[in-house]
Structure formats: structure tokens, C-alpha cells
Amino acid sequence: MAASVEYSRQIRKAQKEYEKARDFVEDIVLSFNRELKREADKLEVVSFKIEGNSAKADTSLKKIDNVEKRITPFEEQLGAINQTLTQTSTNLLSGLTGLETKIKDIETTHETLKAKISEVEEQFQKIAASPPEIGNEPVIMIKRDKAMAALTDTEIAVLEMLSKEGAKTAPEIKERVRLSREHTARLMKKLYEEGYLEREAGKIPFKYSIKKEMDNLMQKAESQPS
């Protein structure tokens, strides 16, 4: 997803650069047009003077030559700029087409990865919920009650943490249970929606605390003999 966003950002950046270049060239073209018009007006004045005063013909011809010399570089530069702009537009369009194809490929790959991650998380939940094998030391040793029978060891560990240490935010819990940010957020949302937790919605990140009834149940479970 980050790569998709980066590609989109690069596309927008390229489009902005193209628009700036186009506006710049348009300004140059307008400037050249004005210069050409001024020079054309000068030519008309010079021609009129030639017709009206033959004595100044040589001087007028020299002026015309100078004007033509000044116009020629402008015309050459304008042609080069137009050619560069055309080539740049072609390259940009070609690059954008390639980026669109790459973005589609990334989106397809992203969807595949999401599906695989979901499968791994489901397998992890099944492994976490299954009883430990004899001879292996379980990661979390907690007495279970009927009300907690549907919870995984990780979820019970979070409830026990909140019962003993008080309210915490999802980022604080993430550091303790060593899960990803997304996985921790889903876990806390599940416990909240299923009625195990309360949530302070006054500010973000939310602060979660264990419900009183659940806290009493946790205390009761811990006080029972093993």
C-alpha cells in the first residue's frame, strides 16, 4: 500500500512538473510572438522610410538585416523548445502508462498478501487457543472460566494486564504483547465490542480498562486453587 501511495505521489508530481513546463513554454511563445510583432512593425516603418527617402535606403537595409538576424535565433530557439516539449510530453505519457500498469500489479500483489496475512493470523489464533502439549512450558499460564472459554491466551493476558495495572492505550498494550499495530487494534476492538472492556473516548489513542464484572471474575479465577 505504501508503494502504491508513493507511485501515486510520483504521478501527481510528474503531472505538476509537466504543467509547469507547459506554462513556461507558453510564456516564452507569447514573449516571442510579441517580439516578432515588434520587429515586424519595425520592418514596416523601415520599408516606409525606404519608399519615402531613397537616401536612407542603405541604412534601412542594414537595419532589416539586423532585425532578421535577431529574429532567426528566436525562431530556432522556439523550434527547439517545441521539439523538446513534444518529446517530453511523449515520454511523460509513456511513463504514466507504465506507472498505471505497475500500480495495478502492486494492488493485485497487495490483495494477495492481505489474504495470506489473514490466513496466518487465523492459524496463529488457533495455535494460541489450543491447549499446550505436555512437556512444553506454555507461554501464558492462566486459570480459565466459562466466561473466558472463548478467549485466546493473548486476549486473557491483556485482560489480566489491565486488571493488575489499570487502563492502558493500544500502543502501550502493543509493546507488551508484541503484536503488530493492526493486530493489536483488532484485538482491543473485539474485547471492547464483546463487553470485556470499557473505553475512554475523550481523546485518541483510546484508553482501555477492564470492566468491573470482568475484573471481579479475573480476581476470582486467580484466587481459586489450581
C-alpha positions as CSV (number, residue, x, y, z in Angstrom):
1,M,0.0,0.0,0.0
2,A,2.9,2.3,0.8
3,A,4.4,1.6,-2.6
4,S,1.0,2.4,-4.3
5,V,0.8,5.7,-2.4
6,E,4.4,6.5,-3.5
7,Y,3.7,5.7,-7.1
8,S,0.5,7.9,-7.0
9,R,2.5,10.7,-5.4
10,Q,5.2,10.4,-8.2
11,I,2.5,10.5,-10.9
12,R,1.0,13.7,-9.4
13,K,4.4,15.2,-9.1
14,A,5.2,14.4,-12.7
15,Q,1.9,15.9,-13.8
16,K,2.6,19.1,-11.9
17,E,6.1,19.3,-13.4
18,Y,4.6,18.9,-16.9
19,E,2.0,21.6,-16.2
20,K,4.8,24.0,-15.0
21,A,6.9,23.2,-18.1
22,R,3.8,23.8,-20.4
23,D,3.1,27.2,-18.7
24,F,6.7,28.2,-19.0
25,V,6.8,27.3,-22.7
26,E,3.5,29.2,-23.3
27,D,5.0,32.3,-21.7
28,I,8.1,32.0,-23.9
29,V,5.9,31.6,-27.0
30,L,3.9,34.7,-26.1
31,S,7.1,36.6,-25.5
32,F,8.5,35.6,-28.8
33,N,5.2,36.5,-30.6
34,R,5.3,40.0,-29.0
35,E,9.0,40.3,-30.1
36,L,8.2,39.2,-33.6
37,K,5.3,41.7,-33.8
38,R,7.5,44.5,-32.6
39,E,10.2,43.6,-35.2
40,A,7.5,43.3,-37.9
41,D,6.3,46.7,-37.0
42,K,9.8,48.0,-37.3
43,L,10.2,46.4,-40.7
44,E,7.1,48.2,-41.9
45,V,8.4,51.5,-40.6
46,V,11.8,50.8,-42.3
47,S,10.0,49.9,-45.6
48,F,8.0,53.1,-45.5
49,K,11.1,55.1,-44.9
50,I,12.8,53.4,-47.8
51,E,10.0,54.2,-50.1
52,G,9.8,57.8,-48.9
53,N,13.5,58.5,-48.8
54,S,15.9,56.7,-51.1
55,A,18.9,58.4,-49.5
56,K,18.3,56.3,-46.4
57,A,17.9,53.0,-48.3
58,D,21.3,51.5,-47.4
59,T,20.8,52.3,-43.7
60,S,17.3,50.8,-43.7
61,L,18.6,47.6,-45.4
62,K,21.2,47.2,-42.8
63,K,18.5,47.6,-40.1
64,I,16.4,45.0,-41.8
65,D,19.4,42.6,-41.9
66,N,20.0,43.2,-38.2
67,V,16.3,42.6,-37.4
68,E,16.4,39.3,-39.4
69,K,19.5,38.2,-37.6
70,R,17.7,38.9,-34.3
71,I,14.6,37.0,-35.3
72,T,16.4,34.0,-36.6
73,P,17.8,32.9,-33.2
74,F,14.4,33.3,-31.7
75,E,12.8,31.1,-34.4
76,E,15.5,28.5,-33.9
77,Q,15.0,28.5,-30.1
78,L,11.3,28.3,-30.4
79,G,11.6,25.3,-32.7
80,A,13.9,23.6,-30.3
81,I,11.6,24.3,-27.4
82,N,8.6,23.0,-29.3
83,Q,10.5,19.8,-30.2
84,T,11.7,19.3,-26.6
85,L,8.2,19.9,-25.3
86,T,6.7,17.4,-27.7
87,Q,9.4,14.8,-26.7
88,T,8.8,15.5,-23.0
89,S,5.0,15.1,-23.4
90,T,5.5,11.8,-25.2
91,N,7.9,10.4,-22.6
92,L,5.7,11.6,-19.8
93,L,2.6,9.9,-21.2
94,S,4.6,6.7,-21.8
95,G,5.9,6.9,-18.2
96,L,2.4,7.4,-16.8
97,T,1.0,4.4,-18.7
98,G,3.8,2.3,-17.3
99,L,3.1,3.6,-13.8
100,E,-0.5,2.7,-14.0
101,T,0.3,-0.8,-15.0
102,K,2.8,-1.1,-12.1
103,I,0.2,0.3,-9.7
104,K,-2.3,-2.3,-10.8
105,D,0.3,-5.1,-10.3
106,I,1.0,-3.8,-6.8
107,E,-2.6,-3.6,-5.9
108,T,-3.0,-7.3,-7.0
109,T,0.0,-8.3,-5.0
110,H,-1.3,-6.3,-2.0
111,E,-4.6,-8.1,-2.1
112,T,-2.8,-11.5,-2.3
113,L,-0.6,-10.5,0.7
114,K,-3.6,-9.4,2.7
115,A,-5.3,-12.8,2.1
116,K,-2.1,-14.6,3.2
117,I,-1.7,-12.5,6.3
118,S,-5.4,-13.2,7.2
119,E,-4.7,-16.9,6.9
120,V,-1.6,-16.7,9.0
121,E,-3.4,-14.7,11.7
122,E,-6.2,-17.3,11.8
123,Q,-3.7,-20.1,12.2
124,F,-2.0,-18.1,14.9
125,Q,-5.3,-17.6,16.7
126,K,-6.0,-21.4,16.5
127,I,-2.5,-22.2,17.8
128,A,-2.8,-19.7,20.7
129,A,-6.3,-21.1,21.6
130,S,-5.2,-24.7,21.6
131,P,-4.0,-26.3,24.9
132,P,-0.3,-26.6,25.4
133,E,1.3,-30.0,24.8
134,I,2.6,-32.0,27.7
135,G,6.3,-31.4,28.3
136,N,6.2,-27.9,26.8
137,E,6.1,-24.9,29.0
138,P,3.1,-22.7,28.0
139,V,3.7,-19.1,27.2
140,I,0.9,-17.9,29.5
141,M,-0.5,-19.9,32.5
142,I,-3.9,-18.6,33.5
143,K,-6.9,-20.4,35.0
144,R,-9.9,-20.3,32.7
145,D,-13.6,-19.7,33.5
146,K,-16.7,-20.4,31.4
147,A,-16.9,-16.7,30.6
148,M,-13.3,-16.8,29.3
149,A,-13.5,-20.1,27.5
150,A,-13.8,-18.4,24.1
151,L,-10.8,-16.2,24.6
152,T,-7.3,-16.9,23.4
153,D,-4.3,-16.8,25.7
154,T,-3.3,-13.4,24.3
155,E,-6.7,-11.9,25.0
156,I,-6.7,-13.3,28.6
157,A,-3.2,-11.9,29.0
158,V,-4.4,-8.5,28.0
159,L,-7.4,-8.7,30.4
160,E,-5.0,-9.8,33.2
161,M,-2.7,-6.9,32.5
162,L,-5.5,-4.3,32.6
163,S,-6.8,-5.9,35.8
164,K,-3.5,-5.7,37.6
165,E,-2.0,-2.5,36.1
166,G,-5.0,-0.4,35.2
167,A,-6.1,1.4,32.0
168,K,-3.7,1.4,29.0
169,T,-3.8,2.6,25.4
170,A,-3.5,0.2,22.4
171,P,0.1,1.3,21.7
172,E,1.1,0.6,25.3
173,I,-0.5,-2.8,25.1
174,K,1.1,-3.5,21.7
175,E,4.6,-3.2,23.3
176,R,3.7,-5.7,26.0
177,V,2.0,-8.4,23.8
178,R,4.5,-7.9,20.9
179,L,1.9,-7.9,18.1
180,S,1.6,-5.6,15.1
181,R,-0.3,-2.3,15.5
182,E,-3.2,-3.6,13.3
183,H,-3.4,-6.9,15.1
184,T,-3.5,-5.2,18.5
185,A,-6.1,-2.7,17.3
186,R,-8.4,-5.5,16.1
187,L,-7.8,-7.4,19.4
188,M,-8.8,-4.4,21.5
189,K,-11.8,-3.7,19.4
190,K,-13.0,-7.3,19.7
191,L,-12.7,-7.2,23.5
192,Y,-14.5,-3.9,23.7
193,E,-17.3,-4.9,21.4
194,E,-17.8,-8.2,23.2
195,G,-18.2,-6.4,26.5
196,Y,-15.0,-7.3,28.3
197,L,-13.6,-3.7,28.3
198,E,-14.6,-0.1,28.7
199,R,-13.1,2.7,26.6
200,E,-12.4,6.3,27.3
201,A,-13.3,8.1,24.1
202,G,-12.3,11.6,25.2
203,K,-9.0,11.6,23.3
204,I,-7.0,9.5,20.9
205,P,-5.5,7.0,21.4
206,F,-8.4,5.4,23.3
207,K,-7.6,4.2,26.8
208,Y,-9.0,0.8,27.6
209,S,-9.8,-0.5,31.1
210,I,-11.3,-3.9,32.2
211,K,-15.0,-3.9,33.2
212,K,-15.7,-4.3,36.9
213,E,-17.6,-7.5,36.4
214,M,-14.7,-9.0,34.4
215,D,-12.2,-7.7,36.9
216,N,-14.0,-9.5,39.7
217,L,-14.1,-12.6,37.6
218,M,-10.4,-12.4,36.9
219,Q,-9.7,-12.0,40.7
220,K,-11.9,-14.9,41.5
221,A,-10.2,-17.1,38.9
222,E,-6.8,-16.3,40.4
223,S,-7.9,-17.0,44.0
224,Q,-9.2,-20.5,43.1
225,P,-6.8,-23.3,44.0
226,S,-5.1,-24.9,41.0
